[in-house]
């Protein structure tokens, strides 16, 4: 019984050491990256109650995701790529419609 409690204690200490190492590693990774912190949600304390404050950039990214159809890409780079492709397709549709209007209005005269 003493062996199992000793082994459980050593397992527990190993678990705590592993958690501490992960925290330290995560802290080192966050230290130099500001772009992640811009997109992360911040917490603010207001008048005795805690509320979640979302950064303006996160709001704009969410709005952009809603505007782009079939947005299956991951990450900001994919979202921006899909946005550029969608803008190009809309511009092409406008050109086609302008040509159709010109053809149809010229045929009436």
N, C-alpha and C positions, 0 to 999 in steps of 0.2 A: 504494500500500500504506500510505503514511503517512497519507493521507486517511481510509482506512477505520479505522485504529487511532485516529485523532483523533476520528472520528465515533462509534466504539464507546466511547471514553473519555467523550465528552460524553453519550452515551446512558446510560452507566453512572452518571455523576454525576447525571443527571436522575432516574434510577431511585432512587438513594439519597436524593435530595432529596424525592421523592414519598413514599418510605417514612417518612422522618423527619416529614413533614407529617402523614401518617396517624396515626403514633404520638402526636404532639403533640395532634392533634384527639381521638383516643380517650382520651388521658390527661385532657384537659379535660372530656370528657363523663363520665368515671368519677368525677371529683373530687367532684361534688355529689350523686351518686346513691348512697344507701346501700341502697335496696331491691334493686338489682341484686346488690350484694355479699352480701346476706343469702342469696340463692338460688344464688349461685355456689359451686362446690366449692372447698374450700380444701386446700392441700397441707400436710402436716405431716411433719417428719422425725423418725423414731423409731428409736432404737438402731441407727444405721448404715444402716438401710434406709428407702427412701422409700415411703410408702403414701398412698393417697388417702383423705382424710377428708371425708365428706359431712355437710353441716350437717343438724341435726334438722328444719328446715323443709323441706328438699328431700326427706327421707325421708317426711315426712307428706304432701307433695304427691303423690309417687309412689304412696303407699298409697291416697290418695283417688282418683287416676286409675284404679287397679285396681278400686276398689269401684263406680265409676259405669259402668253399661253404655252402650255406644254413645257413648263420649266422643270426639266428632270435633271439638270446638272447640279453638281455639288459645289459649294463654295462660291466665293465672290467672283473669282475669275470666270467660272462657268456661267454665272448669272450675267456678268457683263458681256460675255461672248454671245449668249442667247439674246440679250437686249440689242446688241449691234446687228445680229442677223434679223431680228424682228423689225428693226427700224428700216433695214435695207429692203425687206419684203414689203413693208408698207409703202415705201417710196416707189417701188416697182408697180404696185397696185395703182397708185396715184397716176403714174405715167400711162399705164394701160387705159385707165378711165378717161384721162385727158385725150388720148388718141381716139377712143371710142366717141367721145363727145364731138371732137373735131370732124370725124368721119360722118357722124349722123347729122350734124348741123349743116355740113356742106352738101349733103345729098338732098336736103329739103329745098335748097335754092335753085 
